[in-house]
Amino acid sequence: MRMSLQVDGMTCVNCARSIEMNLKRLKGVKSVEVSFELGRVYVEFDEDLLSSEHIKDVIQTLGYRVSKDVEDKDRSFLILLLCVVLSLPFLPLMIFHTSWSVYLELVLASIIQVIGGYGFYKSAYKSVLSGVGNMDLLVSLGSTSAYIYSLLTMLGLLDGKPFFETSVFLITFVRIGKYLEERAKEKATRSLRELFGVQTSKVAVLKDGREEKKSVQEVFIGDVILLKTGELVPLDSTLIEGSLEVDESIITGESRPVLKTSGHEILSGSLVISGYGKARVKKTLGGSYVSLLIRLVEDALRQKPNIHRVADRVAHYFVQVVLVLSILVFALWYLKTGDLQKSFSFGLSVLIISCPCAFGIAVPLALTVGLLRAYKRGLLIKNPSVLERIKDINVLLLDKTGTLTEGKPKVKEAVFYQDALNLAFSVACTSNHPHAKAIKEYCQSLGAKAIDLPNCKELPGKGIFCGDYFLGNPREVDIYRENTTTILTRGHQILAEFHLEESLKEGVQEVLNYLRSRKVKPVMITGDSQERAERVAQALGIDEFYARVKPEEKLLILEAYQKKGYKVGMVGDGINDAPAMAKADVSFAIGSGTDIAKRVGDVVLVSGIESLRWMFDIADRVNMRIRENLFWAFLYNMLGIPIAAGVLSPYGIVLKPEMAGFMMALSSLSVVINSVRK
């Protein structure tokens, strides 16, 4: 069984790692993936050995909450507000000291330590038990050390002055930073969160003339639901009353609102822009498009590109390195100066400023934002590693029919022998191939009538066999006709010839020009005749093309380019081209609607080949953001840690622990802001 849970309380990627490691220890767990960016945990387990409730209990035992709700958010904000209010008196107290000010500082600091720091301490304690140190451990050690040191100096047990403000501002600054970071992340991933929310939403169901609120899982085929402005359509339905304007961009990539009236189908996941209507449910939640889309999104988010794994490993070991480093800094300064307060302050600053979060979220957040933007452009990315690999593509193989040309050919010319009109119509009716559909429509326009045919069987890339009759590619029966696309025969006797033509897809020329500007060579492959292939190639300015190619030959062509050292991408239908697409360095399938699950490929181009340029642009942007994030995280630590350690103190530049905490919060926030910017 596979289960997806919304989990609240993860403050850094090491929290996610802690959950992952603890769940993997459970008997019966097959796989675990945790998305820190979306706050989701995906578990595949054996129901005979383990229950879903036990999995939830383990997560909650670690200090995290299953299923985020508004109360948790409100509580967190109120704690932040309390910390800010109680921190403000420290500003004048740091300047104007009185005999009683230290006691007021103690009271205020104690309240913040208990209420504001509780969440950090709880998370830190659980992280130690699980063997994975996290950001909260560093914050807890820093704030507690500053508080205890200040208390001991106040009681006269240690030399020096108390600095309760350090523990106070550290907790407050970190909470402010995490709040802003969470807000930015939520804004960036709002569409995905709303999509996931459909699974647990309430639906207005019309029953006996009355409106009832039901869980989406309790709505069945045939039920009538109400659709209102601003709501996501929860289930695949047919509109039976009213009119709506819906945004189908998550399905088709088309950003313009689409008008739906009575009789129109509405796919779940669509957003009602305006209007009100009643719709009859066609599919329950499990079979609806939104569930399919969520499965694809979750599958993509569970996969980690190589650079993601490297960043995770850095973040994992970073906490241990920082703990050792802060102790060394304290020891070196104490041995050099004998000044306990100064040594403690420098060691504390190093402990606080070194945050693994910037490394931990640098890659996954940029990827998540990239995936979301891709979905909005009609690009369903099944394998996020394609965002890394696509930059190396220098040859792109493109299928002609349905990719470069419209997938609905029309019969331009036909010749019938021996009154074969009804026969051609009947054979064509047994197939859904675009050529067969075109022949069927053409024959129907001439008044053709259906006749019974025995044992009809369709072979992909060849044609339809109905007993002795054959409708399909002339080459399959060793017949060559210059202008004939499809032929009807009985044995070697020609009964009808059809010349079909397709128009070029809108926007395809601009896409090809864009590919050339990126030094990507477009190569066309088609099973069509040499003459027609050459005509399309000339119209599009394609220098290399292959005609009369069988499905199995596409793989050989692709491998030939790879042997020459090219990185080869392929665009096809994802069904007939499956072997070649599986071998390609990057594969793109053309498809839309509920058939996307059948499409083989790293990326499904829901809105057609015109969205291909967006794929390259989004990949460029994601890779740039990842490089910027990692560079900033590296630079921040390379500069921040030495300064915090007191390297510049001879020049009067000293970083106090509370300012180190503020910088630590800003480092994570800057990575988030950089990831979500356009």
TORMI-570650 format. One line per 2 residues: their letters; for each residue x, y, z of C-alpha. Coordinates in steps of 0.5 Angstrom, whole numbers. Layout:
<atoms>
a	X:Y:Z ~ ...
</atoms>
This chain:
<atoms>
mr	0:0:0 ~ 2:7:-1
ms	0:13:3 ~ 1:20:3
lq	1:25:9 ~ 1:32:10
vd	6:33:16 ~ 7:40:20
gm	13:42:24 ~ 19:41:19
tc	24:46:20 ~ 30:44:16
vn	32:38:11 ~ 35:34:17
ca	28:34:20 ~ 26:31:14
rs	32:26:14 ~ 30:24:21
ie	23:22:19 ~ 26:18:13
mn	31:14:17 ~ 26:13:23
lk	20:10:18 ~ 25:6:14
rl	27:2:21 ~ 20:0:21
kg	19:-7:19 ~ 14:-8:13
vk	16:-1:10 ~ 18:-2:3
sv	20:6:1 ~ 20:13:4
ev	21:19:1 ~ 20:26:5
sf	19:33:1 ~ 21:38:6
el	19:43:1 ~ 11:41:1
gr	11:38:8 ~ 9:31:5
vy	11:24:7 ~ 10:18:2
ve	11:11:5 ~ 10:5:1
fd	9:-1:6 ~ 6:-8:7
ed	-1:-8:10 ~ 0:-15:13
ll	6:-12:17 ~ 4:-5:19
ss	-2:0:20 ~ -2:7:17
eh	-4:9:24 ~ 3:6:27
ik	6:10:22 ~ 3:17:24
dv	4:15:31 ~ 12:15:30
iq	12:21:26 ~ 8:25:32
tl	13:21:37 ~ 19:25:33
gy	15:32:35 ~ 12:33:28
rv	4:34:27 ~ 1:30:22
sk	-4:34:17 ~ -3:41:18
dv	-9:45:20 ~ -10:53:21
ed	-10:52:29 ~ -2:50:28
kd	-1:56:24 ~ -5:61:28
rs	-1:58:34 ~ 6:59:31
fl	4:66:29 ~ 2:68:36
il	8:65:39 ~ 12:69:34
ll	8:75:36 ~ 9:74:44
cv	17:74:42 ~ 17:80:38
vl	13:84:44 ~ 18:81:49
sl	24:83:46 ~ 23:90:44
pf	24:92:52 ~ 31:89:51
lp	33:95:46 ~ 33:101:51
lm	35:96:57 ~ 42:95:53
if	43:102:53 ~ 40:105:59
ht	42:100:65 ~ 39:100:72
sw	40:96:78 ~ 34:92:77
sv	34:92:69 ~ 38:85:69
yl	32:82:73 ~ 27:84:68
el	32:82:63 ~ 32:75:67
vl	24:75:67 ~ 23:76:60
as	28:72:57 ~ 26:66:61
ii	19:67:58 ~ 22:67:51
qv	26:61:53 ~ 20:57:55
ig	15:59:50 ~ 19:61:44
gy	24:56:45 ~ 20:50:47
gf	19:48:39 ~ 26:48:38
yk	28:44:44 ~ 23:39:43
sa	25:38:35 ~ 32:38:38
yk	31:33:43 ~ 28:28:38
sv	33:30:33 ~ 39:27:38
ls	35:21:39 ~ 34:19:32
gv	42:21:31 ~ 40:26:26
gn	42:33:28 ~ 38:39:25
md	38:47:25 ~ 34:47:31
ll	39:43:35 ~ 44:49:33
vs	39:54:36 ~ 37:50:42
lg	44:50:44 ~ 46:57:42
st	40:60:46 ~ 41:55:52
sa	48:57:53 ~ 47:64:52
yi	41:64:57 ~ 45:59:62
ys	52:63:62 ~ 48:70:63
ll	44:67:69 ~ 51:64:72
tm	54:71:71 ~ 48:75:74
lg	49:70:80 ~ 56:72:81
ll	59:64:79 ~ 62:67:73
dg	66:73:71 ~ 63:77:66
kp	57:81:64 ~ 50:77:63
ff	47:78:56 ~ 40:75:56
et	39:79:50 ~ 43:74:46
sv	38:68:48 ~ 32:73:47
fl	34:76:40 ~ 37:69:37
it	30:66:38 ~ 26:72:36
fv	30:73:30 ~ 30:65:28
ri	22:65:29 ~ 22:71:24
gk	26:68:19 ~ 22:62:19
yl	16:65:19 ~ 18:69:13
ee	21:63:9 ~ 15:59:10
ra	10:64:8 ~ 15:65:1
ke	15:57:1 ~ 7:57:1
ka	6:62:-4 ~ 11:59:-9
tr	7:52:-8 ~ 0:54:-7
sl	-2:51:-13 ~ 0:44:-11
re	-2:45:-4 ~ -9:47:-7
lf	-9:41:-12 ~ -7:36:-6
gv	-12:39:-2 ~ -18:37:-7
qt	-17:30:-4 ~ -19:32:3
sk	-24:37:1 ~ -31:38:2
va	-36:38:-4 ~ -43:41:-4
vl	-48:35:-7 ~ -55:36:-9
kd	-59:31:-6 ~ -67:31:-6
gr	-67:39:-8 ~ -62:40:-2
ee	-55:42:-1 ~ -51:37:3
kk	-43:38:5 ~ -40:31:4
sv	-32:29:4 ~ -30:28:-3
qe	-29:21:-2 ~ -36:20:-1
vf	-39:22:-7 ~ -40:17:-13
ig	-42:17:-20 ~ -48:20:-22
dv	-49:24:-16 ~ -50:32:-17
il	-45:37:-15 ~ -45:44:-15
lk	-39:48:-18 ~ -38:55:-15
tg	-33:61:-17 ~ -26:60:-14
el	-27:53:-13 ~ -23:47:-16
vp	-27:42:-19 ~ -26:36:-15
ld	-29:30:-19 ~ -29:29:-27
st	-36:31:-29 ~ -41:33:-34
li	-44:40:-33 ~ -52:39:-33
eg	-54:46:-31 ~ -51:53:-32
sl	-45:56:-35 ~ -38:57:-32
ev	-31:60:-34 ~ -26:55:-32
de	-18:55:-32 ~ -16:49:-35
si	-8:51:-35 ~ -6:45:-30
it	-9:40:-35 ~ -8:44:-42
ge	-3:49:-41 ~ -8:54:-44
sr	-8:60:-39 ~ -14:63:-42
pv	-21:62:-39 ~ -25:56:-43
lk	-33:57:-43 ~ -37:51:-41
ts	-44:50:-42 ~ -49:44:-41
gh	-47:38:-44 ~ -39:40:-43
ei	-34:35:-39 ~ -30:38:-34
ls	-24:35:-31 ~ -22:35:-24
gs	-17:40:-22 ~ -20:46:-27
lv	-21:52:-23 ~ -28:56:-23
is	-26:63:-25 ~ -34:65:-26
gy	-41:62:-26 ~ -45:57:-22
gk	-47:50:-25 ~ -49:43:-23
ar	-45:38:-26 ~ -46:30:-26
vk	-40:26:-23 ~ -37:21:-28
kt	-31:19:-24 ~ -30:18:-17
lg	-24:21:-13 ~ -19:15:-15
gs	-21:15:-22 ~ -21:23:-23
yv	-16:27:-27 ~ -14:30:-21
sl	-12:24:-17 ~ -8:22:-24
li	-4:29:-24 ~ -3:28:-16
rl	0:21:-17 ~ 5:24:-23
ve	7:30:-18 ~ 8:26:-12
da	12:21:-17 ~ 16:27:-19
lr	18:30:-13 ~ 20:23:-10
qk	25:23:-15 ~ 32:26:-13
pn	37:29:-18 ~ 44:27:-17
ih	46:35:-15 ~ 40:34:-10
rv	43:28:-6 ~ 50:31:-6
ad	46:37:-2 ~ 43:33:2
rv	49:29:4 ~ 53:36:6
ah	47:38:10 ~ 47:32:14
yf	54:32:16 ~ 54:40:17
vq	51:40:24 ~ 57:35:27
vv	62:39:23 ~ 59:46:26
lv	59:43:33 ~ 66:41:33
ls	68:47:30 ~ 65:52:35
il	68:48:41 ~ 75:49:37
vf	74:56:37 ~ 72:57:44
al	78:53:46 ~ 83:57:42
wy	80:64:44 ~ 81:62:51
lk	88:59:51 ~ 90:65:47
tg	86:70:52 ~ 84:67:58
dl	77:71:57 ~ 72:66:58
qk	66:71:56 ~ 70:73:49
sf	71:66:48 ~ 64:64:49
sf	61:69:45 ~ 66:67:39
gl	64:60:40 ~ 57:61:41
sv	57:66:34 ~ 60:60:30
li	55:55:33 ~ 49:60:31
is	51:63:24 ~ 53:56:21
cp	46:54:19 ~ 45:47:14
ca	38:50:12 ~ 41:54:6
fg	45:48:3 ~ 39:43:5
ia	33:48:1 ~ 38:50:-5
vp	36:45:-9 ~ 29:42:-7
la	26:48:-7 ~ 28:51:-14
lt	26:44:-17 ~ 19:44:-14
vg	18:52:-16 ~ 21:49:-23
ll	16:43:-23 ~ 10:48:-21
ra	12:53:-27 ~ 12:47:-32
yk	5:45:-30 ~ 2:51:-31
rg	6:51:-38 ~ 2:45:-40
ll	9:41:-38 ~ 8:35:-34
ik	15:33:-32 ~ 15:25:-30
np	23:25:-28 ~ 26:32:-25
sv	33:29:-27 ~ 31:32:-34
le	32:39:-32 ~ 39:37:-31
ri	40:33:-37 ~ 36:37:-42
kd	42:42:-43 ~ 46:37:-46
in	42:35:-52 ~ 45:37:-58
vl	40:33:-63 ~ 33:32:-62
ll	29:27:-66 ~ 22:29:-68
dk	16:25:-70 ~ 12:28:-76
tg	5:26:-75 ~ 2:29:-69
tl	8:33:-67 ~ 10:37:-73
te	4:37:-77 ~ -3:36:-75
gk	-5:29:-72 ~ -12:30:-76
pk	-10:28:-84 ~ -15:29:-89
vk	-16:26:-95 ~ -14:30:-101
ea	-15:25:-107 ~ -18:18:-107
vf	-19:13:-113 ~ -24:7:-112
yq	-23:1:-116 ~ -29:-5:-116
da	-34:-1:-112 ~ -30:-1:-106
ln	-32:5:-102 ~ -37:1:-97
la	-31:-4:-96 ~ -26:2:-95
fs	-31:5:-90 ~ -32:-1:-86
va	-25:-3:-85 ~ -23:4:-83
ct	-28:4:-78 ~ -25:-2:-74
sn	-19:3:-72 ~ -18:10:-69
hp	-11:11:-73 ~ -11:18:-75
ha	-11:16:-82 ~ -17:11:-81
ka	-21:16:-78 ~ -20:21:-84
ik	-21:15:-89 ~ -28:14:-85
ey	-30:21:-85 ~ -28:22:-93
cq	-32:15:-95 ~ -38:17:-90
sl	-38:24:-94 ~ -39:20:-100
ga	-45:16:-97 ~ -41:10:-95
ka	-45:4:-91 ~ -42:-1:-87
id	-41:-8:-88 ~ -39:-14:-84
lp	-32:-16:-84 ~ -29:-22:-80
nc	-23:-22:-76 ~ -20:-15:-76
ke	-13:-14:-73 ~ -9:-8:-73
lp	-1:-8:-73 ~ 2:-1:-70
gk	6:2:-76 ~ 3:-3:-81
gi	-4:-3:-82 ~ -11:-6:-81
fc	-12:-14:-83 ~ -19:-16:-84
gd	-18:-23:-87 ~ -16:-22:-94
yf	-17:-15:-94 ~ -11:-10:-92
lg	-12:-2:-91 ~ -5:1:-89
np	2:3:-91 ~ 3:0:-99
re	10:-2:-97 ~ 7:-8:-92
vd	4:-11:-99 ~ 10:-9:-103
iy	7:-4:-107 ~ 10:3:-108
re	5:9:-110 ~ 8:16:-111
nt	2:20:-108 ~ -1:14:-104
tt	-1:15:-97 ~ -6:9:-95
il	-8:3:-100 ~ -14:-2:-99
tr	-12:-9:-102 ~ -14:-16:-103
gh	-8:-20:-103 ~ -4:-16:-109
qi	-10:-13:-112 ~ -11:-6:-111
la	-18:-4:-109 ~ -17:3:-107
ef	-12:9:-106 ~ -12:15:-101
hl	-7:21:-101 ~ -8:24:-95
ee	-4:31:-93 ~ -3:34:-86
sl	-2:42:-85 ~ 4:44:-80
ke	2:45:-73 ~ 1:52:-71
gv	8:55:-68 ~ 12:49:-70
qe	17:54:-74 ~ 18:58:-68
vl	20:52:-64 ~ 25:50:-69
ny	28:56:-70 ~ 29:57:-62
lr	32:50:-62 ~ 37:52:-67
sr	39:58:-63 ~ 41:53:-58
kv	45:49:-62 ~ 40:43:-62
kp	40:40:-69 ~ 32:38:-71
vm	32:31:-74 ~ 25:29:-77
it	23:21:-77 ~ 17:19:-80
gd	14:13:-83 ~ 11:17:-89
sq	13:17:-96 ~ 20:20:-98
er	16:25:-102 ~ 12:28:-97
ae	17:28:-92 ~ 21:32:-96
rv	16:37:-97 ~ 15:38:-90
aq	22:38:-88 ~ 23:44:-94
al	17:48:-91 ~ 20:47:-84
gi	28:48:-86 ~ 30:41:-83
de	36:39:-86 ~ 36:32:-84
fy	30:27:-84 ~ 29:20:-85
ar	22:17:-89 ~ 19:10:-89
vk	21:9:-82 ~ 18:3:-78
pe	17:4:-71 ~ 23:-1:-69
ek	28:3:-74 ~ 27:9:-70
ll	31:6:-64 ~ 37:4:-69
il	37:11:-72 ~ 37:14:-65
ea	43:9:-63 ~ 47:11:-69
yq	47:19:-67 ~ 49:17:-60
kk	55:12:-62 ~ 57:19:-66
gy	57:22:-59 ~ 51:26:-59
kv	46:27:-53 ~ 39:25:-57
gm	33:28:-55 ~ 26:25:-58
vg	19:28:-59 ~ 14:23:-60
dg	7:20:-58 ~ 10:16:-52
in	6:10:-55 ~ 8:7:-61
da	15:10:-60 ~ 16:7:-53
pa	23:3:-55 ~ 26:9:-58
ma	24:14:-53 ~ 26:10:-47
ka	33:10:-50 ~ 33:17:-51
dv	37:22:-47 ~ 31:26:-46
sf	24:24:-48 ~ 18:28:-49
ai	11:25:-51 ~ 6:29:-54
gs	-1:28:-50 ~ -6:31:-46
gt	-12:29:-42 ~ -13:23:-38
di	-9:19:-43 ~ -2:22:-40
ak	-1:16:-36 ~ 0:12:-42
rv	5:16:-45 ~ 12:14:-44
gd	17:20:-43 ~ 21:24:-38
vv	16:30:-40 ~ 9:30:-43
lv	8:36:-47 ~ 0:37:-45
sg	-1:43:-50 ~ 3:40:-55
ie	10:42:-58 ~ 10:49:-58
sl	11:48:-50 ~ 18:45:-52
rw	21:52:-51 ~ 18:53:-44
mf	21:46:-42 ~ 28:49:-44
di	27:56:-41 ~ 25:53:-35
ad	30:48:-34 ~ 35:54:-35
rv	32:58:-30 ~ 32:52:-25
nm	39:50:-26 ~ 41:57:-25
ri	37:58:-19 ~ 41:52:-16
re	48:54:-18 ~ 46:61:-15
nl	43:58:-8 ~ 49:53:-7
fw	54:59:-9 ~ 50:63:-4
af	50:58:1 ~ 57:56:0
ly	60:64:0 ~ 55:65:6
nm	59:60:11 ~ 66:61:8
lg	65:69:10 ~ 60:68:16
ip	64:63:20 ~ 71:66:20
ia	68:73:22 ~ 64:69:27
ag	70:66:30 ~ 73:73:31
vl	78:73:25 ~ 77:80:24
sp	76:82:31 ~ 83:86:31
yg	80:91:26 ~ 74:92:31
iv	69:88:27 ~ 66:83:32
lk	59:79:30 ~ 55:78:36
pe	51:72:37 ~ 44:75:36
ma	47:78:30 ~ 49:71:28
gf	42:68:29 ~ 39:74:25
mm	44:73:19 ~ 43:65:20
al	35:67:19 ~ 37:71:13
ss	41:66:9 ~ 35:61:9
ls	30:67:7 ~ 35:69:1
vv	35:62:-2 ~ 28:62:-1
in	27:69:-5 ~ 32:67:-10
sv	28:60:-11 ~ 21:63:-12
rk	23:70:-16 ~ 22:70:-24
</atoms>
